[in-house]
Amino acid sequence: MAPRKVAKRAAMTDTPLAAIILAAGKGTRMKSDLHKVLHPLAGRPMLGHLIDAVEALGSERTVVVAGAGREQIEQFALPLGLSVAIQAEQLGTAHAVLQAQRALEGFEGDVLILYGDVPLVTTETMARMVARLHEADAPAVVVLGFRPQETLSYGRILAEHGRILKMVEHKDASIEERAVNLCNSGLMAVRSADLWRLLAKVGNQNAAGEYYLPDVVMLANEEGRVSAVIETDAHEVAGVNSRAELAEVESLWQTRRRARAMADGASLIAPETVWFAWDTRIGRDVTIGPNVVFGPEVAIADRVTIHAFCHIEGASVESGAIVGPYARLRPGAEIGADAHVGNFVEIKKAKLGQGAKANHLTYIGDAEVGAKANIGAGTITCNYDGFGKYPTKIGANAFIGSNTALVAPVTVGNGAITGAGSVITKDVPADALAVTRAPQKSLDGWAARFREGKKKP
């Protein structure tokens, strides 16, 4: 498959860019059949978040280095036009990066080295890393550092004025070096001309017997080359190795997204209870109540109100519409301008026209509802017979009485009315009344006789 179109470069350089994403770890702590980097974050695989970020930066080539579970990585990455390199043996991060050399054969430019389980790194931070490569002192390597509250087992960076003096893994660090709180995220930017040459020199004379990627910094120093560190917030380089850490990263992502929604002009009544998907689009002057969940592929226009406890996925809502509380919009739902979708209403693969209303206890599926139509409480479109799905069409200004069952395929014309409790199996002409109730009959005194009979022994 042909590579995706390369986005305009976000970095302040015209030098070609490539990215290597390391995803060869086994992820055993996830205890899952799904590859670690494919676990969803805001409804999209973690790996997908990184791919989007490097694509926005304008990466010409992106290589994912896989090991265990390579088939799953290939299934996700190859259709996107990415390359997949294989690290058959887990011999360390330097060895993993080397596996991408063949896929980048002939490439001359800057190379970003990223990690598939560190998904929150932004395009802006990546751009800063690449831009630092092209400053006056021309560092051989740029490392992304951070200062966590707890340094734990992170590798340390010893630096002065942004220039790296030494990098050391926690296992190999002295007591004094472990006291340093500037830590190595593992992310790097390197010129391709330097990368492969330095990697070829990396040895494994260390406590773990592995080929460490940070050693390229010390090798560059031995050549008299400068290496630089730029810093970012610890949250941006949070890694995922377990389900608990995935939940923490999800929380970080959601917090960032909620803040962006409010900064862009939406009101979140209880921000901590609103959950967005990776691609949710929210307009201005939108009000979102508590406990609203957005799944993938949702577009909300300006001046929409979404009341509490709604679940919206694969749907669009036009300006001025009101949704909820307790409404569910499923994939294919299209809610027109100024339409109302009320409590305990479910809409699936259906269009609700401008100003139409479905305010109570209703299911509308595989349907088209005209402008200003009114759907009474308890109405359902009977769209499935166990074998196929069939359409229902409701015309503009139609009035569907409460507890109407519309047995598809069926059409209710413009301005038509269905009587409450009707089962509509045939088309209803425009401006007609359709009623299918049995005639009402009253048996005088029957209820009293019934109750009296129940009292007898």
C-alpha positions as CSV (number, residue, x, y, z in Angstrom):
1,M,0.0,0.0,0.0
2,A,1.3,3.5,-0.8
3,P,2.4,5.7,2.1
4,R,0.0,8.3,3.4
5,K,0.4,11.8,2.2
6,V,3.0,13.6,4.2
7,A,1.8,16.5,6.2
8,K,3.5,19.9,6.1
9,R,6.5,20.0,8.4
10,A,5.8,21.5,11.9
11,A,9.5,21.7,12.8
12,M,11.5,24.8,11.9
13,T,13.6,23.0,9.3
14,D,13.3,21.6,5.8
15,T,15.5,18.6,6.5
16,P,13.7,15.3,5.7
17,L,12.4,13.5,8.8
18,A,11.9,9.9,9.6
19,A,10.6,8.2,12.8
20,I,11.4,4.9,14.5
21,I,8.9,3.7,17.0
22,L,10.1,0.9,19.3
23,A,7.3,-1.7,20.0
24,A,9.2,-4.9,20.5
25,G,8.5,-5.5,24.2
26,K,6.5,-8.5,25.2
27,G,4.2,-6.4,27.5
28,T,3.7,-9.4,29.9
29,R,2.5,-7.1,32.7
30,M,-0.6,-6.3,30.6
31,K,-1.7,-10.0,30.8
32,S,-3.4,-9.7,27.5
33,D,-3.6,-11.4,24.1
34,L,-3.6,-7.9,22.6
35,H,-0.2,-6.3,21.9
36,K,0.6,-3.7,24.5
37,V,0.9,-0.7,22.1
38,L,-2.4,-1.6,20.6
39,H,-4.4,-1.2,23.8
40,P,-6.8,1.8,23.3
41,L,-6.2,5.2,24.7
42,A,-9.3,7.5,24.2
43,G,-10.6,4.8,21.8
44,R,-7.5,4.6,19.6
45,P,-4.5,2.3,19.9
46,M,-1.6,3.9,21.8
47,L,0.6,3.3,18.7
48,G,-1.9,5.3,16.6
49,H,-1.5,8.4,18.8
50,L,2.2,8.4,18.1
51,I,1.7,7.8,14.4
52,D,-0.7,10.7,14.2
53,A,1.8,13.0,16.0
54,V,4.8,12.1,13.7
55,E,2.5,12.4,10.6
56,A,1.5,15.9,11.7
57,L,5.2,16.7,12.0
58,G,5.7,15.6,8.4
59,S,7.6,12.3,8.8
60,E,8.5,10.9,5.4
61,R,9.1,7.4,6.6
62,T,8.0,5.8,9.8
63,V,9.2,2.4,11.0
64,V,7.7,0.4,13.8
65,V,10.1,-2.1,15.4
66,A,8.2,-5.2,16.5
67,G,9.0,-8.4,18.3
68,A,6.5,-10.6,20.0
69,G,3.0,-10.1,18.5
70,R,4.5,-8.8,15.2
71,E,1.4,-10.0,13.3
72,Q,-0.8,-7.6,15.2
73,I,1.6,-4.7,14.7
74,E,1.7,-5.5,11.0
75,Q,-2.0,-5.7,10.7
76,F,-2.3,-2.2,12.2
77,A,0.7,-0.4,10.7
78,L,1.0,-1.8,7.1
79,P,-2.4,-0.5,5.9
80,L,-1.2,3.0,7.1
81,G,1.8,2.9,4.8
82,L,4.3,2.3,7.6
83,S,7.2,-0.1,7.6
84,V,7.6,-2.9,10.2
85,A,11.1,-4.1,11.2
86,I,11.5,-7.2,13.4
87,Q,13.7,-7.5,16.5
88,A,13.8,-11.3,16.9
89,E,15.9,-11.2,20.1
90,Q,15.5,-8.7,22.9
91,L,19.1,-7.4,23.2
92,G,18.4,-3.8,24.2
93,T,17.1,-0.6,22.8
94,A,20.2,0.2,20.7
95,H,19.8,-3.2,19.1
96,A,16.1,-2.5,18.5
97,V,16.8,0.7,16.7
98,L,19.4,-1.0,14.5
99,Q,16.7,-3.3,13.1
100,A,15.1,-0.3,11.4
101,Q,18.3,0.5,9.4
102,R,17.2,-1.6,6.3
103,A,13.8,0.1,6.2
104,L,15.5,3.5,6.2
105,E,18.2,2.6,3.7
106,G,19.0,5.6,1.5
107,F,17.3,8.0,3.9
108,E,19.3,11.1,4.7
109,G,17.9,13.5,7.3
110,D,16.7,13.7,10.9
111,V,15.5,10.6,12.8
112,L,13.1,10.6,15.8
113,I,13.3,7.6,18.1
114,L,10.0,7.1,20.0
115,Y,8.4,4.4,22.1
116,G,5.1,2.8,21.3
117,D,4.1,2.6,25.0
118,V,4.8,6.4,25.6
119,P,1.8,7.7,23.7
120,L,1.3,11.3,25.0
121,V,4.3,13.0,23.4
122,T,3.0,15.9,21.4
123,T,3.9,17.0,17.9
124,E,5.1,20.3,19.4
125,T,7.6,18.5,21.7
126,M,8.9,16.4,18.8
127,A,9.3,19.6,16.8
128,R,11.4,21.1,19.6
129,M,13.7,18.1,19.6
130,V,14.2,18.2,15.8
131,A,14.7,22.0,15.8
132,R,17.4,21.6,18.6
133,L,19.4,19.4,16.2
134,H,19.8,22.5,13.9
135,E,20.9,25.1,16.4
136,A,24.3,26.7,16.1
137,D,26.2,24.1,18.2
138,A,24.8,21.3,16.0
139,P,24.4,18.6,18.7
140,A,24.9,15.0,17.5
141,V,22.1,13.7,19.7
142,V,19.1,15.5,21.3
143,V,17.6,13.7,24.3
144,L,14.2,14.4,25.8
145,G,14.5,14.6,29.6
146,F,12.1,15.1,32.5
147,R,12.1,15.5,36.2
148,P,9.7,13.1,37.9
149,Q,8.6,13.3,41.5
150,E,10.1,9.9,42.1
151,T,13.2,9.0,40.0
152,L,12.7,5.2,40.5
153,S,14.8,3.2,38.1
154,Y,15.0,5.8,35.3
155,G,18.3,6.4,33.6
156,R,19.9,9.7,34.6
157,I,21.2,12.6,32.6
158,L,24.1,14.7,33.9
159,A,24.1,18.0,32.1
160,E,25.3,21.6,32.3
161,H,23.4,24.4,30.5
162,G,21.5,21.9,28.3
163,R,24.7,20.0,27.2
164,I,24.9,16.4,28.3
165,L,28.0,15.4,30.2
166,K,27.0,11.9,30.9
167,M,24.1,9.5,30.6
168,V,23.9,6.4,32.8
169,E,21.4,3.7,33.4
170,H,20.0,3.3,36.9
171,K,21.6,-0.1,37.3
172,D,25.0,1.3,36.5
173,A,24.7,4.6,38.3
174,S,26.6,5.6,41.4
175,I,24.9,6.9,44.6
176,E,25.8,10.4,43.5
177,E,24.5,9.9,40.0
178,R,21.2,8.4,41.3
179,A,20.7,11.6,43.3
180,V,20.3,13.5,40.0
181,N,16.7,14.1,39.2
182,L,17.0,14.8,35.5
183,C,15.9,11.5,33.9
184,N,16.0,10.0,30.4
185,S,12.7,9.5,28.7
186,G,14.4,7.4,26.0
187,L,13.2,9.6,23.2
188,M,15.9,11.0,20.9
189,A,16.5,13.0,17.8
190,V,19.6,12.1,15.7
191,R,20.9,12.8,12.3
192,S,20.8,9.7,10.2
193,A,24.4,10.2,9.2
194,D,25.4,9.9,12.9
195,L,22.8,7.4,14.1
196,W,23.9,4.2,12.3
197,R,27.6,5.0,12.8
198,L,27.2,5.5,16.5
199,L,24.9,2.5,17.0
200,A,27.5,0.3,15.4
201,K,29.9,1.2,18.2
202,V,27.5,0.4,21.1
203,G,28.7,-2.5,23.3
204,N,27.0,-4.4,26.0
205,Q,29.5,-4.1,28.8
206,N,27.0,-3.2,31.5
207,A,25.0,-4.7,34.4
208,A,22.3,-6.1,32.2
209,G,24.5,-7.2,29.3
210,E,22.3,-5.2,26.9
211,Y,23.0,-2.7,24.0
212,Y,21.7,0.6,25.4
213,L,20.6,3.3,23.1
214,P,21.8,6.1,25.5
215,D,25.3,5.0,24.9
216,V,25.3,6.8,21.6
217,V,25.5,10.0,23.6
218,M,28.7,9.0,25.3
219,L,30.2,7.7,22.1
220,A,29.5,11.1,20.5
221,N,31.1,12.8,23.4
222,E,34.2,10.7,22.9
223,E,34.4,12.1,19.3
224,G,34.3,15.6,20.7
225,R,30.6,16.1,19.6
226,V,28.0,17.9,21.7
227,S,24.8,16.2,22.8
228,A,21.9,18.2,24.1
229,V,18.9,17.6,26.4
230,I,15.6,19.5,26.3
231,E,13.0,19.0,29.0
232,T,9.3,18.3,29.1
233,D,6.7,17.6,31.8
234,A,6.8,14.1,33.3
235,H,3.2,13.5,32.3
236,E,4.0,13.8,28.6
237,V,6.5,10.9,28.8
238,A,4.4,8.7,31.0
239,G,4.9,5.0,29.9
240,V,2.4,2.2,30.0
241,N,3.4,-1.3,31.2
242,S,0.3,-2.4,33.0
243,R,-3.5,-1.9,33.0
244,A,-3.1,0.5,36.0
245,E,-0.6,2.6,34.1
246,L,-2.9,2.6,31.1
247,A,-5.7,4.0,33.2
248,E,-3.4,6.7,34.6
249,V,-2.4,7.7,31.1
250,E,-6.0,7.7,30.0
251,S,-6.7,10.1,32.9
252,L,-3.9,12.4,31.8
253,W,-5.1,12.4,28.2
254,Q,-8.7,13.1,29.2
255,T,-7.6,16.0,31.5
256,R,-5.7,17.6,28.7
257,R,-8.6,17.1,26.3
258,R,-11.2,18.6,28.7
259,A,-9.0,21.6,29.2
260,R,-8.7,22.1,25.4
261,A,-12.5,21.8,25.0
262,M,-13.1,24.5,27.5
263,A,-10.4,26.7,26.1
264,D,-12.1,26.3,22.7
265,G,-15.4,27.6,24.0
266,A,-17.3,24.6,25.4
267,S,-18.8,24.5,28.9
268,L,-18.3,21.3,30.9
269,I,-20.5,21.3,34.0
270,A,-18.4,18.6,35.7
271,P,-15.3,18.3,33.6
272,E,-13.8,15.3,35.4
273,T,-16.9,13.2,34.5
274,V,-16.8,13.9,30.7
275,W,-14.9,11.4,28.5
276,F,-13.8,12.2,25.0
277,A,-12.5,10.0,22.2
278,W,-9.3,10.7,20.3
279,D,-11.2,12.3,17.4
280,T,-14.1,14.1,19.1
281,R,-14.9,17.4,17.5
282,I,-16.7,20.0,19.7
283,G,-18.0,23.4,18.5
284,R,-18.3,26.7,20.4
285,D,-20.9,27.5,23.0
286,V,-21.6,23.8,23.5
287,T,-22.8,22.8,27.0
288,I,-22.0,19.3,28.2
289,G,-23.5,18.0,31.4
290,P,-22.1,15.5,33.8
291,N,-21.3,11.9,32.9
292,V,-21.3,12.2,29.2
293,V,-19.2,9.7,27.1
294,F,-18.1,10.3,23.6
295,G,-17.0,7.4,21.5
296,P,-15.0,7.7,18.2
297,E,-16.3,9.6,15.2
298,V,-18.4,12.2,16.9
299,A,-18.9,15.8,15.6
300,I,-20.8,18.3,17.8
301,A,-21.7,21.7,16.1
302,D,-22.0,25.1,17.8
303,R,-24.7,25.9,20.4
304,V,-25.5,22.2,21.2
305,T,-26.7,21.2,24.7
306,I,-25.9,17.7,25.8
307,H,-27.5,16.9,29.2
308,A,-26.2,14.4,31.7
309,F,-25.6,10.7,31.2
310,C,-25.5,10.5,27.4
311,H,-23.4,8.1,25.3
312,I,-22.6,9.3,21.8
313,E,-20.6,7.4,19.3
314,G,-20.3,7.6,15.5
315,A,-22.8,10.5,15.4
316,S,-23.2,14.1,14.3
317,V,-25.2,16.7,16.1
318,E,-26.0,20.0,14.3
319,S,-26.2,23.5,15.8
320,G,-28.9,24.3,18.4
321,A,-29.8,20.7,19.0
322,I,-30.6,19.3,22.5
323,V,-29.6,15.8,23.5
324,G,-30.5,14.0,26.7
325,P,-30.4,13.4,29.5
326,Y,-29.9,9.6,29.3
327,A,-29.8,9.5,25.5
328,R,-27.8,7.2,23.4
329,L,-26.7,8.1,19.9
330,R,-25.2,5.1,18.0
331,P,-23.2,5.0,14.8
332,G,-24.9,6.7,11.9
333,A,-27.1,8.9,14.0
334,E,-27.5,12.4,12.4
335,I,-29.3,14.9,14.6
336,G,-30.4,18.0,12.7
337,A,-30.3,21.6,13.7
338,D,-32.6,22.5,16.7
339,A,-33.8,18.9,17.0
340,H,-34.5,17.4,20.4
341,V,-33.5,13.9,21.6
342,G,-34.8,13.3,25.1
343,N,-34.4,11.0,28.0
344,F,-34.0,7.2,27.3
345,V,-34.1,7.7,23.5
346,E,-31.8,5.6,21.3
347,I,-31.0,6.5,17.7
348,K,-29.0,4.3,15.4
349,K,-28.2,4.9,11.7
350,A,-31.0,7.4,11.4
351,K,-31.5,11.1,10.5
352,L,-33.5,13.4,12.7
353,G,-34.5,16.4,10.6
354,Q,-34.3,20.1,11.6
355,G,-36.5,20.8,14.6
356,A,-37.8,17.3,14.9
357,K,-38.4,15.9,18.4
358,A,-38.1,12.5,20.0
359,N,-38.3,13.4,23.7
360,H,-39.1,10.2,25.6
361,L,-38.5,6.5,25.7
362,T,-38.0,5.9,22.0
363,Y,-35.9,3.7,19.6
364,I,-35.3,5.0,16.1
365,G,-33.1,2.8,13.9
366,D,-32.5,2.8,10.1
367,A,-34.8,5.7,9.7
368,E,-35.3,9.2,8.3
369,V,-37.4,11.6,10.3
370,G,-38.5,14.8,8.5
371,A,-38.2,18.4,9.8
372,K,-40.4,19.3,12.8
373,A,-41.8,15.8,13.1
374,N,-42.8,14.7,16.6
375,I,-42.1,11.2,17.8
376,G,-44.3,10.3,20.8
377,A,-43.1,8.4,23.9
378,G,-42.6,4.7,23.5
379,T,-42.4,4.8,19.7
380,I,-40.1,2.1,18.1
381,T,-39.1,1.5,14.5
382,C,-39.3,-2.3,14.1
383,N,-36.3,-2.4,11.7
384,Y,-35.0,-6.0,12.0
385,D,-36.8,-9.3,11.3
386,G,-33.9,-11.5,12.3
387,F,-32.4,-11.5,8.8
388,G,-32.3,-8.0,7.4
389,K,-32.6,-4.3,8.4
390,Y,-35.3,-2.2,6.8
391,P,-35.9,1.5,6.5
392,T,-38.6,3.7,8.0
393,K,-39.4,7.2,6.6
394,I,-41.3,9.7,8.6
395,G,-42.3,12.9,6.7
396,A,-42.0,16.5,7.8
397,N,-44.5,17.7,10.4
398,A,-45.7,14.2,11.0
399,F,-47.0,13.3,14.4
400,I,-46.3,9.8,15.7
401,G,-48.5,8.9,18.6
402,S,-47.2,7.4,21.8
403,N,-46.4,3.7,21.8
404,T,-46.6,3.4,18.0
405,A,-44.7,0.5,16.4
406,L,-43.6,1.3,12.9
407,V,-43.0,-2.1,11.1
408,A,-40.4,-1.4,8.5
409,P,-40.2,-1.0,5.6
410,V,-42.8,1.7,6.0
411,T,-43.4,5.4,5.1
412,V,-45.4,7.9,7.0
413,G,-46.1,10.9,4.8
414,N,-45.7,14.6,5.5
415,G,-48.1,15.9,8.1
416,A,-49.6,12.4,8.8
417,I,-50.7,11.3,12.3
418,T,-50.6,7.8,13.9
419,G,-52.9,7.1,16.8
420,A,-51.3,6.2,20.1
421,G,-50.7,2.4,20.5
422,S,-51.0,1.7,16.8
423,V,-49.0,-0.9,14.9
424,I,-48.2,0.6,11.5
425,T,-47.5,-2.0,8.8
426,K,-48.6,-0.1,5.7
427,D,-47.6,3.3,4.3
428,V,-49.6,6.3,5.6
429,P,-50.4,9.0,3.1
430,A,-49.6,12.6,3.7
431,D,-52.0,14.3,6.1
432,A,-53.8,11.1,6.9
433,L,-54.6,9.5,10.3
434,A,-53.6,5.9,10.8
435,V,-55.1,4.0,13.7
436,T,-54.9,0.3,14.3
437,R,-56.4,0.0,17.8
438,A,-59.2,-2.5,18.5
439,P,-62.5,-0.8,19.4
440,Q,-62.7,-0.1,23.2
441,K,-65.4,-2.0,25.1
442,S,-66.5,-1.5,28.7
443,L,-68.2,-4.2,30.8
444,D,-70.1,-2.5,33.5
445,G,-69.5,-3.8,37.1
446,W,-66.9,-6.4,35.9
447,A,-64.1,-5.0,38.1
448,A,-66.2,-5.0,41.3
449,R,-67.4,-8.6,40.6
450,F,-63.8,-9.7,40.0
451,R,-62.6,-8.3,43.3
452,E,-65.5,-9.8,45.2
453,G,-64.8,-13.2,43.7
454,K,-61.2,-13.1,44.8
455,K,-62.3,-12.6,48.5
456,K,-64.2,-15.8,48.6
457,P,-62.4,-18.8,50.2
